[in-house]
Amino acid sequence: MKYYKWSLLLLVAGLSSCSHSINKNSAIDSTLQVKATSILENKLSELNALSGQAIIMEVQTGHIKAMVGLERKDSADYQPCKNFSQAEESGLMPPISILAALETGKVKLADTVDVGNGIYIYKEDTIKDHNWHRGGYGEITIKQGLACSSNIAIVQAILKAFKDSPMDYLKHLHQMSMGDLEKMKGFENLQPISFKTNDSIWHDTDLIYTCIGYNQTITPIQMLTFYNAIANDGKMIQPQLYKDSTTVINPQIASQANIDSLKQALEYVVTDGLGQPAKSDKVQIAGETGTVQLEDGSYIVEFCGYFPTNVPQYSIIVSIHKKELPASGGLMAGDVFRQITEYISTYNKYFNSK
């Protein structure tokens, strides 16, 4: 693949303080890097997308096995992306928000919420589900809300947990080491995960947008690190560009019971929810879809997850930036995720499906 060598050079130059030479101790699997680049490039071309990233990490070690970034500039061809530290809003926040709510003990995934016709008015703000024009989902559980990407279900769950003390939401994110994801060795250019508010005081109206992915910015590698912790039974591992010793960021980001509940919900997203395009006949997958519209009207569509679900070995994030509708994290990013997982499960000599 013509982009392979240069994409690795740019990866090292853009994210670490190391030299521009490719270290023999690199964790990157060259064959997987080439295949992931090809899969992502084909999807970007199909969608006429602006850019995309695909990052593959070993769950237990944090080794980055492939890290692909492609963008279209002046020409019709996609070129290696120089900046893996670009932070954007992300529709992958809901599972993280729900995990914070579960930790309060005030919310359970089996709780029922009424999302009505898909339009929810809270004070002077209006939150809509993606199917509002089709009449909404009505009464659903929070688990079903995650599976069908119901913004209203997530907002209601978060208000139940944090309405009276919105700052506690941020405190729970901090306890789950969200703030530590800006200090990762080898990724010195990463910016702090930011939460935008109108003043220094956090309100419940700030809460309802942040919990579903707005009013905050995060990079794909930071988001993948959090999802990898979920796959790793709550143990957050430092991503490693090189085969260095494994570094633990947080030995347990949340209680084991709540991690187990969320893992079951992420499986359900793929078996019964909007993550079904990521489902594979070759290996069982868990994950979440995400779609957000940026201020300029463009969209970020994403899928982040891990496999196999019984003993996770790899976590992957796919993030695609495109100009206009249609925009679907499941159909677009989820399809790239599925193709990569099927390649790994079929051809990777290190993969153990047992």
Residue frames relative to the residue before (quaternion, step in Angstrom):
aa qw qx qy qz dx dy dz
M 1.0000 0.0000 0.0000 0.0000 0.00 0.00 0.00
K 0.4841 -0.7248 0.4100 0.2686 3.56 -0.66 1.11
Y 0.6878 0.4951 -0.2940 0.4419 3.60 1.13 -0.52
Y 0.4749 0.7369 -0.4249 0.2255 3.57 1.18 -0.45
K 0.7200 0.4549 -0.2822 0.4416 3.57 0.61 -1.11
W 0.7029 0.4663 -0.2859 0.4548 3.56 0.81 -0.95
S 0.6271 0.5330 -0.3603 0.4392 3.61 1.00 -0.66
L 0.6405 0.5029 -0.3320 0.4761 3.59 1.06 -0.64
L 0.6268 0.5295 -0.3369 0.4619 3.57 0.99 -0.77
L 0.6813 0.4803 -0.2873 0.4718 3.55 0.93 -0.92
L 0.5921 0.5683 -0.3612 0.4427 3.56 1.08 -0.69
V 0.6885 0.4703 -0.2758 0.4783 3.54 0.84 -0.99
A 0.6882 0.4908 -0.2894 0.4492 3.58 0.87 -0.94
G 0.7350 0.4629 -0.2423 0.4322 3.57 0.92 -0.91
L 0.7994 0.3370 -0.1589 0.4714 3.59 1.03 -0.68
S 0.7946 0.2669 -0.1525 0.5236 3.57 1.04 -0.48
S 0.5105 -0.6301 0.4880 0.3228 3.50 -1.33 0.17
C 0.4335 0.7083 -0.4543 0.3226 3.57 1.28 0.22
S 0.6456 -0.5143 0.3844 0.4134 3.56 -1.29 0.17
H 0.6320 -0.5680 0.3798 0.3656 3.56 -1.27 0.26
S 0.5403 0.6065 -0.4250 0.3996 3.59 1.18 -0.10
I 0.4664 -0.6661 0.5040 0.2911 3.57 -1.15 0.62
N 0.3640 -0.7630 0.5017 0.1831 3.55 -0.45 1.25
K 0.5029 -0.6566 0.4735 0.3031 3.55 -0.99 0.86
N 0.6545 0.5088 -0.3023 0.4705 3.56 1.23 -0.41
S 0.3222 0.7743 -0.4896 0.2386 3.59 1.27 0.23
A 0.4286 -0.6978 0.5181 0.2468 3.54 -1.07 0.82
I 0.4963 0.6833 -0.4161 0.3370 3.60 1.24 -0.35
D 0.2698 -0.7127 0.6268 0.1622 3.55 -1.04 0.91
S 0.3975 -0.7700 0.4401 0.2352 3.59 -0.31 1.25
T 0.6494 0.5143 -0.3271 0.4548 3.62 0.97 -0.78
L 0.6727 0.4840 -0.2897 0.4788 3.56 0.95 -0.88
Q 0.6019 0.5565 -0.3493 0.4539 3.60 1.07 -0.71
V 0.6667 0.4993 -0.2950 0.4681 3.56 0.93 -0.91
K 0.6864 0.4876 -0.2934 0.4528 3.59 0.86 -0.94
A 0.6602 0.5031 -0.3137 0.4612 3.59 0.92 -0.87
T 0.6132 0.5435 -0.3386 0.4626 3.58 1.08 -0.73
S 0.6661 0.5097 -0.2965 0.4567 3.56 0.92 -0.92
I 0.6633 0.5062 -0.3047 0.4593 3.58 0.90 -0.94
L 0.6863 0.4774 -0.2914 0.4649 3.58 0.87 -0.95
E 0.6515 0.5240 -0.3286 0.4393 3.59 0.89 -0.86
N 0.6390 0.5287 -0.3269 0.4531 3.58 0.97 -0.82
K 0.6760 0.4803 -0.3005 0.4711 3.58 0.95 -0.83
L 0.6338 0.5251 -0.3372 0.4570 3.61 0.95 -0.78
S 0.6495 0.5068 -0.3144 0.4717 3.57 1.00 -0.82
E 0.6379 0.5388 -0.3181 0.4490 3.57 0.97 -0.88
L 0.7495 0.3941 -0.1965 0.4943 3.57 0.99 -0.90
N 0.3082 -0.7410 0.5137 0.3032 3.58 1.28 -0.32
A 0.2059 0.8279 -0.4904 0.1778 3.54 1.06 0.87
L 0.5654 -0.6022 0.4523 0.3363 3.55 -1.28 0.38
S 0.7818 -0.1619 0.1554 0.5817 3.57 0.93 -0.91
G 0.0388 -0.8043 0.5918 0.0366 3.54 -1.32 0.14
Q 0.1455 -0.7658 0.6185 0.0993 3.52 -1.30 0.44
A 0.0119 -0.7517 0.6587 0.0311 3.53 -1.24 0.60
I 0.0089 -0.8020 0.5951 -0.0506 3.57 -0.68 1.11
I 0.1198 -0.7936 0.5962 0.0201 3.55 -0.87 1.04
M 0.0146 -0.8192 0.5714 -0.0475 3.57 -0.74 1.08
E 0.4426 -0.6469 0.5481 0.2920 3.55 -1.13 0.67
V 0.5084 -0.7023 0.4056 0.2894 3.56 -0.70 1.08
Q 0.7795 0.3899 -0.2107 0.4427 3.60 0.66 -1.02
T 0.7522 0.3898 -0.2178 0.4845 3.61 1.04 -0.65
G 0.3826 -0.7182 0.4887 0.3148 3.58 1.11 -0.65
H 0.4040 0.7228 -0.4748 0.2982 3.59 1.25 0.09
I 0.3244 -0.7206 0.5813 0.1939 3.57 -0.89 0.97
K 0.2052 -0.8188 0.5295 0.0844 3.58 -0.42 1.25
A 0.7746 -0.0454 0.0086 0.6307 3.58 1.22 -0.44
M 0.0046 0.7860 -0.6168 0.0425 3.55 -1.07 0.81
V 0.0175 0.8376 -0.5370 0.0986 3.52 -0.07 1.37
G 0.0512 0.7674 -0.6385 0.0284 3.54 -0.99 0.88
L 0.0153 0.7989 -0.5989 0.0536 3.58 -0.76 1.05
E 0.0250 0.7945 -0.6063 0.0227 3.55 -1.08 0.73
R 0.3308 -0.7187 0.5770 0.2028 3.53 -1.21 0.57
K 0.1179 -0.7945 0.5936 0.0512 3.54 -0.83 1.01
D 0.8505 -0.0495 0.0545 0.5209 3.58 -0.48 -1.16
S 0.7261 0.4134 -0.2379 0.4952 3.58 1.03 -0.76
A 0.6174 -0.5435 0.4188 0.3846 3.54 -1.33 0.10
D 0.6219 0.5578 -0.3342 0.4363 3.59 1.23 -0.37
Y 0.4234 -0.6719 0.5436 0.2716 3.53 -1.25 0.53
Q 0.1839 -0.7852 0.5885 0.0569 3.52 -0.96 1.00
P 0.6193 -0.5350 0.3991 0.4134 3.60 -1.16 0.44
C 0.4147 -0.7071 0.5248 0.2294 3.54 -0.99 0.91
K 0.3607 -0.7573 0.5069 0.1986 3.59 -0.84 0.94
N 0.7808 0.3457 -0.1513 0.4979 3.58 1.14 -0.55
F 0.0972 -0.7979 0.5945 0.0207 3.55 -0.40 1.25
S 0.6332 0.5578 -0.3240 0.4278 3.58 1.26 -0.06
Q 0.3927 0.7187 -0.4809 0.3131 3.58 1.24 0.31
A 0.1799 -0.8041 0.5623 0.0699 3.57 -0.61 1.15
E 0.0043 -0.7821 0.6226 -0.0279 3.55 -1.02 0.90
E 0.6156 -0.4779 0.4394 0.4468 3.54 -1.31 0.06
S 0.1390 -0.8230 0.5499 0.0297 3.57 -1.08 0.68
G 0.3836 -0.7318 0.5277 0.1970 3.54 -0.93 0.99
L 0.5468 0.6128 -0.3949 0.4117 3.59 1.29 0.16
M 0.4436 0.7227 -0.4350 0.3028 3.62 1.24 0.13
P 0.5612 0.6555 -0.4123 0.2921 3.69 0.89 -0.69
P 0.6739 0.4684 -0.3483 0.4529 3.70 0.75 -0.75
I 0.6272 0.5233 -0.3382 0.4672 3.60 1.06 -0.71
S 0.6472 0.5123 -0.3120 0.4704 3.58 0.98 -0.84
I 0.6621 0.5036 -0.3042 0.4641 3.57 0.94 -0.88
L 0.6181 0.5334 -0.3491 0.4599 3.59 1.01 -0.74
A 0.6284 0.5193 -0.3302 0.4758 3.59 1.02 -0.76
A 0.6586 0.5045 -0.3042 0.4682 3.58 0.98 -0.85
L 0.6263 0.5344 -0.3352 0.4581 3.59 0.99 -0.79
E 0.6454 0.5493 -0.3174 0.4254 3.57 1.02 -0.81
T 0.6204 0.5417 -0.3539 0.4432 3.61 1.15 -0.44
G 0.4182 -0.7098 0.4635 0.3263 3.58 1.18 -0.50
K 0.5779 0.6104 -0.3660 0.3993 3.58 1.28 -0.06
V 0.7644 0.2948 -0.1323 0.5579 3.56 1.26 -0.42
K 0.0592 -0.7594 0.6460 0.0498 3.55 -1.17 0.70
L 0.6039 -0.5918 0.3925 0.3619 3.57 -1.13 0.64
A 0.6598 0.5101 -0.3106 0.4560 3.60 1.15 -0.50
D 0.4460 0.6898 -0.4587 0.3389 3.60 1.26 -0.10
T 0.3409 -0.7372 0.5515 0.1901 3.56 -1.08 0.78
V 0.0478 -0.7653 0.6414 0.0254 3.53 -1.08 0.83
D 0.3349 -0.7264 0.5645 0.2036 3.55 -1.16 0.60
V 0.1265 -0.8125 0.5672 0.0460 3.57 -0.37 1.24
G 0.4045 -0.7772 0.4249 0.2277 3.55 1.32 0.18
N 0.8026 -0.2728 0.2291 0.4785 3.51 -1.00 -0.92
G 0.6478 -0.5457 0.3134 0.4293 3.57 1.25 0.30
I 0.6737 0.3922 -0.2957 0.5521 3.58 1.30 0.22
Y 0.0209 -0.8136 0.5786 -0.0534 3.57 -0.61 1.15
I 0.1402 -0.7927 0.5911 0.0505 3.56 -0.68 1.12
Y 0.0020 -0.7844 0.6190 -0.0391 3.54 -0.72 1.13
K 0.7957 -0.0980 -0.0190 0.5975 3.51 -0.39 1.34
E 0.7782 -0.2886 0.1993 0.5210 3.64 -0.52 -1.06
D 0.6020 0.5682 -0.3490 0.4392 3.59 1.27 0.17
T 0.2128 -0.7724 0.5895 0.1036 3.54 -1.12 0.75
I 0.1159 -0.7702 0.6264 0.0323 3.55 -0.84 1.08
K 0.1025 -0.8072 0.5800 0.0390 3.58 -0.89 0.94
D 0.3722 -0.6667 0.5923 0.2571 3.53 -1.23 0.59
H 0.6420 -0.5588 0.3565 0.3853 3.55 -1.16 0.54
N 0.7389 0.3863 -0.2272 0.5032 3.63 1.15 -0.50
W 0.2346 0.8158 -0.5055 0.1549 3.59 1.15 0.46
H 0.6685 0.5062 -0.3052 0.4513 3.56 1.04 -0.75
R 0.6820 0.4320 -0.2918 0.5130 3.58 1.30 -0.12
G 0.6927 -0.5255 0.2639 0.4177 3.56 1.23 0.35
G 0.5141 -0.6896 0.4003 0.3161 3.60 1.23 0.13
Y 0.5939 -0.6092 0.4229 0.3119 3.55 -1.39 0.02
G 0.3946 -0.7204 0.4908 0.2904 3.63 1.18 -0.30
E 0.7765 -0.2751 0.2313 0.5176 3.58 -0.96 -0.88
I 0.1145 0.7735 -0.6113 0.1221 3.55 -0.79 1.10
T 0.5021 -0.6056 0.4994 0.3628 3.57 -1.26 0.25
I 0.6358 -0.5083 0.3974 0.4236 3.57 -1.26 0.26
K 0.5972 0.5565 -0.3536 0.4568 3.58 1.08 -0.68
Q 0.6671 0.4739 -0.2931 0.4945 3.58 0.97 -0.85
G 0.6059 0.5664 -0.3474 0.4374 3.56 1.11 -0.68
L 0.6334 0.5036 -0.3223 0.4914 3.58 1.05 -0.74
A 0.6774 0.5232 -0.2950 0.4246 3.55 0.92 -0.93
C 0.7701 0.3244 -0.1783 0.5196 3.58 1.03 -0.77
S 0.4431 -0.7265 0.4296 0.3023 3.58 1.28 0.34
S 0.2322 0.7746 -0.5447 0.2224 3.55 0.84 1.04
N 0.3593 -0.7421 0.5305 0.1969 3.56 -0.49 1.19
I 0.6578 0.5352 -0.3105 0.4294 3.54 0.98 -0.89
A 0.6314 0.5299 -0.3347 0.4567 3.59 0.97 -0.79
I 0.6626 0.4958 -0.3046 0.4715 3.58 0.96 -0.88
V 0.6557 0.5192 -0.3121 0.4507 3.58 0.90 -0.94
Q 0.6716 0.4953 -0.3113 0.4547 3.60 0.88 -0.88
A 0.6417 0.5200 -0.3240 0.4614 3.58 1.01 -0.78
I 0.6818 0.4845 -0.2878 0.4665 3.57 0.94 -0.90
L 0.6271 0.5178 -0.3403 0.4720 3.60 1.02 -0.70
K 0.6217 0.5410 -0.3449 0.4493 3.58 1.02 -0.76
A 0.7266 0.4403 -0.2372 0.4711 3.57 0.99 -0.83
F 0.8527 0.2051 -0.0314 0.4795 3.57 0.88 -0.95
K 0.3570 0.7719 -0.4825 0.2097 3.63 1.19 -0.01
D 0.7299 0.4380 -0.2468 0.4630 3.58 0.89 -0.90
S 0.7892 0.1274 -0.0771 0.5958 3.60 1.24 -0.30
P 0.1594 -0.8471 0.5006 0.0802 3.60 0.43 1.23
M 0.6148 0.5663 -0.3549 0.4187 3.60 1.06 -0.67
D 0.5736 0.5989 -0.3800 0.4098 3.58 1.17 -0.50
Y 0.5583 0.5863 -0.3910 0.4379 3.58 1.16 -0.49
L 0.6788 0.4726 -0.2836 0.4852 3.58 0.90 -0.93
K 0.6218 0.5429 -0.3400 0.4506 3.57 1.04 -0.73
H 0.6576 0.4959 -0.3127 0.4731 3.57 0.99 -0.80
L 0.6210 0.5181 -0.3469 0.4749 3.60 1.02 -0.71
H 0.6411 0.5173 -0.3248 0.4647 3.57 1.02 -0.78
Q 0.6523 0.5157 -0.3105 0.4606 3.58 0.97 -0.85
M 0.6917 0.4350 -0.2679 0.5104 3.57 1.18 -0.56
S 0.5479 -0.6902 0.3317 0.3368 3.57 1.35 0.48
M 0.2484 0.7599 -0.5584 0.2214 3.60 1.05 0.62
G 0.6713 0.5142 -0.3015 0.4405 3.59 1.02 -0.76
D 0.6302 0.5522 -0.3307 0.4342 3.58 1.21 -0.42
L 0.5743 0.6380 -0.3680 0.3573 3.59 1.22 -0.32
E 0.6235 0.5215 -0.3549 0.4619 3.60 1.25 0.06
K 0.6852 0.4898 -0.2652 0.4694 3.58 1.29 -0.10
M 0.3580 0.7888 -0.4514 0.2140 3.58 1.21 0.31
K 0.4940 -0.6755 0.4743 0.2733 3.55 -0.84 1.06
G 0.7736 0.2878 -0.2387 0.5116 3.56 -0.88 0.99
F 0.7314 0.3167 -0.1944 0.5718 3.59 1.31 -0.21
E 0.1004 0.8772 -0.4654 0.0619 3.53 1.05 0.87
N 0.6478 0.5411 -0.3266 0.4253 3.61 1.16 -0.41
L 0.4499 0.6946 -0.4587 0.3235 3.59 1.24 -0.08
Q 0.3501 -0.7294 0.5526 0.2002 3.55 -1.01 0.85
P 0.6043 -0.5398 0.4205 0.4081 3.59 -1.16 0.44
I 0.4910 -0.6134 0.5193 0.3362 3.56 -1.09 0.68
S 0.1489 -0.8377 0.5232 0.0479 3.56 -0.52 1.16
F 0.1736 -0.7461 0.6349 0.1004 3.52 -1.22 0.66
K 0.2522 -0.8152 0.5096 0.1099 3.55 -0.42 1.27
T 0.0547 0.7746 -0.6278 0.0531 3.54 -0.89 0.96
N 0.5851 -0.6045 0.4183 0.3424 3.54 -1.25 0.40
D 0.7848 0.0533 -0.0369 0.6163 3.59 1.20 -0.40
S 0.7154 -0.4644 0.3128 0.4181 3.56 -1.27 -0.10
I 0.6561 0.4845 -0.3084 0.4895 3.59 1.25 -0.20
W 0.3303 -0.7487 0.5438 0.1864 3.54 -0.96 0.91
H 0.1675 -0.7959 0.5792 0.0551 3.55 -0.87 1.05
D 0.6306 -0.5202 0.4037 0.4109 3.55 -1.28 0.26
T 0.6130 0.5359 -0.3613 0.4545 3.60 1.15 -0.44
D 0.5829 0.5235 -0.3760 0.4948 3.61 1.18 -0.42
L 0.6269 0.5901 -0.3094 0.4037 3.51 1.04 -0.93
I 0.7036 0.5048 -0.3008 0.3995 3.60 0.77 -0.97
Y 0.6829 0.4448 -0.3013 0.4949 3.60 1.14 -0.45
T 0.6503 0.5360 -0.3255 0.4288 3.56 0.95 -0.84
C 0.6686 0.5397 -0.3120 0.4053 3.58 0.90 -0.88
I 0.7314 0.3747 -0.2400 0.5167 3.61 1.18 -0.39
G 0.7413 -0.4730 0.2116 0.4266 3.57 1.24 0.31
Y 0.6274 0.5136 -0.3496 0.4695 3.57 1.25 -0.08
N 0.7818 0.3383 -0.2507 0.4600 3.57 -1.34 0.22
Q 0.7221 0.3037 -0.2634 0.5630 3.60 1.14 0.55
T 0.1692 -0.7797 0.5910 0.1188 3.57 -1.17 0.43
I 0.0439 0.7820 -0.6154 0.0886 3.54 -1.06 0.86
T 0.4129 -0.7004 0.5204 0.2613 3.59 -1.09 0.64
P 0.6500 -0.5223 0.3743 0.4057 3.61 -1.18 0.41
I 0.6627 0.5062 -0.3298 0.4426 3.64 0.91 -0.80
Q 0.6310 0.5138 -0.3323 0.4768 3.59 1.09 -0.64
M 0.6557 0.5034 -0.3066 0.4719 3.57 0.97 -0.86
L 0.6409 0.5248 -0.3232 0.4576 3.58 0.96 -0.84
T 0.6258 0.5513 -0.3403 0.4343 3.59 0.98 -0.80
F 0.6592 0.4938 -0.3107 0.4745 3.58 1.03 -0.76
Y 0.6703 0.4822 -0.3057 0.4740 3.60 0.86 -0.88
N 0.6069 0.5507 -0.3497 0.4539 3.57 1.09 -0.68
A 0.6182 0.5403 -0.3351 0.4622 3.58 1.11 -0.68
I 0.6163 0.5243 -0.3407 0.4788 3.57 1.05 -0.71
A 0.6573 0.5043 -0.3016 0.4719 3.58 0.93 -0.91
N 0.7241 0.4388 -0.2161 0.4864 3.56 1.09 -0.81
D 0.5688 -0.6433 0.3526 0.3720 3.58 1.18 0.69
G 0.7637 -0.3954 0.1912 0.4731 3.56 1.04 0.80
K 0.5908 0.5695 -0.3661 0.4388 3.58 1.26 -0.12
M 0.2048 -0.8039 0.5504 0.0939 3.58 -0.48 1.21
I 0.1562 -0.8098 0.5651 0.0203 3.53 -0.69 1.22
Q 0.4989 -0.6373 0.5091 0.2929 3.54 -1.13 0.76
P 0.4248 -0.6765 0.5283 0.2877 3.65 -0.80 0.89
Q 0.1575 -0.8049 0.5701 0.0490 3.57 -0.95 0.90
L 0.2905 -0.7463 0.5756 0.1651 3.57 -0.75 1.06
Y 0.7604 0.2531 -0.1411 0.5812 3.54 1.24 -0.50
K 0.5868 -0.6052 0.4153 0.3419 3.56 -1.23 0.46
D 0.1763 0.7831 -0.5631 0.1963 3.52 0.68 1.16
S 0.6678 -0.4699 0.3657 0.4467 3.54 -1.28 0.10
T 0.5623 -0.6282 0.4265 0.3274 3.55 -1.07 0.77
T 0.1692 -0.7827 0.5954 0.0649 3.55 -0.95 0.98
V 0.2578 -0.7718 0.5658 0.1335 3.57 -0.78 1.04
I 0.3087 -0.7469 0.5644 0.1684 3.57 -0.78 1.08
N 0.7751 -0.0836 0.1005 0.6182 3.56 0.97 -0.95
P 0.3918 -0.7570 0.4641 0.2409 3.63 -0.57 1.05
Q 0.8021 0.0023 0.0058 0.5972 3.61 1.16 -0.44
I 0.2235 -0.8261 0.5045 0.1145 3.57 -0.14 1.28
A 0.7866 0.0119 0.0129 0.6172 3.59 1.21 -0.49
S 0.6826 -0.4754 0.3366 0.4412 3.58 -1.24 0.24
Q 0.5954 -0.5928 0.4045 0.3612 3.56 -1.10 0.68
A 0.6242 0.5539 -0.3412 0.4326 3.57 1.02 -0.78
N 0.6992 0.4531 -0.2749 0.4797 3.60 0.92 -0.87
I 0.5927 0.5350 -0.3638 0.4797 3.59 1.10 -0.59
D 0.6579 0.5116 -0.3106 0.4571 3.59 0.90 -0.90
S 0.6463 0.5195 -0.3177 0.4599 3.59 0.98 -0.83
L 0.6757 0.4877 -0.2980 0.4657 3.56 0.92 -0.90
K 0.6206 0.5393 -0.3478 0.4506 3.60 1.01 -0.73
Q 0.6346 0.5125 -0.3276 0.4767 3.59 1.02 -0.76
A 0.6490 0.5178 -0.3153 0.4596 3.57 1.01 -0.80
L 0.6636 0.4988 -0.3064 0.4657 3.61 1.00 -0.78
E 0.5866 0.5278 -0.3700 0.4902 3.59 1.16 -0.47
Y 0.6553 0.5320 -0.2971 0.4465 3.55 0.98 -0.92
V 0.5668 0.5897 -0.3764 0.4351 3.60 1.12 -0.64
V 0.7347 0.4269 -0.2225 0.4781 3.57 0.96 -0.93
T 0.6974 0.4663 -0.2891 0.4610 3.61 0.97 -0.75
D 0.8406 0.1670 -0.0391 0.5138 3.60 0.96 -0.85
G 0.7107 0.4859 -0.2555 0.4400 3.59 1.20 -0.30
L 0.7848 -0.3321 0.2468 0.4614 3.52 -1.27 -0.47
G 0.5909 0.5742 -0.3644 0.4340 3.58 1.29 -0.06
Q 0.3611 0.7771 -0.4625 0.2276 3.59 1.25 0.11
P 0.5892 0.5645 -0.3967 0.4205 3.67 1.01 -0.48
A 0.6501 0.4990 -0.3183 0.4764 3.60 1.22 -0.37
K 0.5018 0.6799 -0.4176 0.3340 3.59 1.25 -0.24
S 0.1327 -0.8002 0.5838 0.0340 3.55 -1.02 0.88
D 0.4640 -0.6572 0.5210 0.2852 3.56 -1.18 0.64
K 0.6621 0.5490 -0.2892 0.4202 3.57 1.23 -0.44
V 0.8066 0.0040 0.0458 0.5893 3.59 1.08 -0.66
Q 0.4470 -0.6951 0.4927 0.2726 3.57 -1.08 0.73
I 0.1697 -0.8135 0.5562 0.0053 3.55 -0.82 1.14
A 0.0897 -0.7503 0.6504 0.0776 3.54 -1.23 0.60
G 0.2877 0.7699 -0.5346 0.1967 3.56 -1.04 0.66
E 0.3505 -0.7184 0.5633 0.2094 3.54 -1.34 -0.16
T 0.3486 -0.7073 0.5769 0.2128 3.52 -1.20 0.65
G 0.0366 -0.8030 0.5940 0.0313 3.56 -1.18 0.45
T 0.0408 0.7754 -0.6289 0.0388 3.56 -1.04 0.84
V 0.0772 0.7799 -0.6188 0.0544 3.57 -0.82 0.99
Q 0.3268 -0.7076 0.5889 0.2137 3.53 -1.24 0.58
L 0.3365 -0.7548 0.5323 0.1836 3.56 -0.77 1.06
E 0.7107 -0.4774 0.3096 0.4137 3.56 -1.27 0.29
D 0.6874 0.4754 -0.2920 0.4650 3.60 1.09 -0.61
G 0.6132 -0.5860 0.3320 0.4127 3.59 1.29 0.14
S 0.5641 0.5823 -0.3946 0.4325 3.60 1.24 -0.15
Y 0.3799 -0.7413 0.5213 0.1856 3.58 -1.30 0.26
I 0.2014 -0.7036 0.6628 0.1583 3.52 -1.30 0.56
V 0.0362 -0.7828 0.6212 0.0023 3.59 -0.70 1.08
E 0.0189 -0.8397 0.5381 -0.0714 3.56 -0.78 1.04
F 0.0213 -0.7332 0.6731 0.0946 3.48 -1.40 0.25
C 0.0113 0.7842 -0.6199 0.0273 3.55 -0.92 0.93
G 0.2520 0.7752 -0.5482 0.1869 3.56 -0.89 0.91
Y 0.3429 -0.7246 0.5656 0.1937 3.52 -1.30 -0.31
F 0.0299 -0.7883 0.6146 0.0067 3.56 -1.32 0.31
P 0.5954 -0.2039 -0.7768 -0.0217 1.57 -2.23 1.14
T 0.6243 -0.6112 0.3348 0.3529 3.57 -1.05 0.69
N 0.6405 0.5450 -0.3485 0.4139 3.61 1.02 -0.63
V 0.7739 -0.0136 0.0205 0.6328 3.58 0.99 -0.87
P 0.2186 -0.8355 0.4857 0.1354 3.62 0.26 1.24
Q 0.1537 -0.7987 0.5785 0.0608 3.55 -0.92 0.98
Y 0.8009 0.1303 -0.0458 0.5826 3.59 1.06 -0.77
S 0.1246 -0.7348 0.6585 0.1045 3.53 -1.20 0.66
I 0.0954 -0.8039 0.5870 -0.0072 3.56 -1.04 0.83
I 0.0690 -0.7469 0.6555 0.0877 3.53 -1.19 0.63
V 0.0818 -0.7523 0.6525 0.0396 3.53 -1.10 0.83
S 0.0082 0.7999 -0.5972 0.0588 3.57 -0.73 1.10
I 0.0489 -0.8086 0.5854 -0.0316 3.57 -0.76 1.11
H 0.1904 -0.7688 0.6041 0.0875 3.55 -0.93 0.98
K 0.0780 0.8063 -0.5789 0.0933 3.58 -0.63 1.13
K 0.6276 -0.6146 0.3529 0.3222 3.52 -1.19 0.66
E 0.8566 0.0296 0.0864 0.5078 3.56 0.66 -1.06
L 0.6715 -0.4658 0.3854 0.4286 3.53 -1.38 0.02
P 0.5228 -0.1380 -0.8398 -0.0491 1.55 -2.26 1.09
A 0.0900 -0.7790 0.6194 0.0365 3.54 -1.21 0.60
S 0.1497 0.7984 -0.5594 0.1647 3.58 -0.45 1.22
G 0.4038 -0.7256 0.5080 0.2289 3.54 -0.65 1.12
G 0.6757 0.5028 -0.2925 0.4529 3.56 0.98 -0.83
L 0.7324 0.4458 -0.2460 0.4521 3.56 0.68 -1.10
M 0.7567 0.3952 -0.2025 0.4798 3.59 0.98 -0.78
A 0.7601 0.3243 -0.1912 0.5297 3.58 0.52 -1.16
G 0.6274 0.5584 -0.3355 0.4266 3.59 1.03 -0.75
D 0.6334 0.5278 -0.3309 0.4590 3.56 1.06 -0.69
V 0.6244 0.5127 -0.3331 0.4861 3.61 1.04 -0.73
F 0.6239 0.5461 -0.3262 0.4540 3.57 0.99 -0.88
R 0.6664 0.5084 -0.3022 0.4540 3.58 0.86 -0.98
Q 0.6657 0.5074 -0.3163 0.4465 3.59 0.84 -0.90
I 0.6585 0.5006 -0.3141 0.4660 3.59 0.98 -0.80
T 0.6660 0.5015 -0.3133 0.4547 3.59 0.89 -0.88
E 0.6596 0.5015 -0.3208 0.4589 3.58 0.97 -0.78
Y 0.6139 0.5253 -0.3503 0.4738 3.58 1.07 -0.64
I 0.6725 0.4926 -0.3046 0.4607 3.59 0.86 -0.92
S 0.7044 0.4770 -0.2803 0.4447 3.58 0.80 -0.98
T 0.7000 0.4596 -0.2714 0.4744 3.60 1.15 -0.53
Y 0.8399 0.2557 -0.0777 0.4724 3.56 0.81 -1.01
N 0.6060 0.5822 -0.3759 0.3904 3.61 1.12 -0.42
K 0.3948 -0.7552 0.4765 0.2164 3.59 -0.55 1.15
Y 0.6620 0.5042 -0.3082 0.4610 3.60 1.21 -0.40
F 0.5705 0.6176 -0.3832 0.3825 3.58 1.23 -0.26
N 0.0843 -0.7796 0.6204 0.0151 3.53 -0.94 0.99
S 0.2291 -0.8227 0.5099 0.1038 3.58 -0.33 1.23
K 0.5214 0.6469 -0.4197 0.3655 3.60 1.22 -0.12
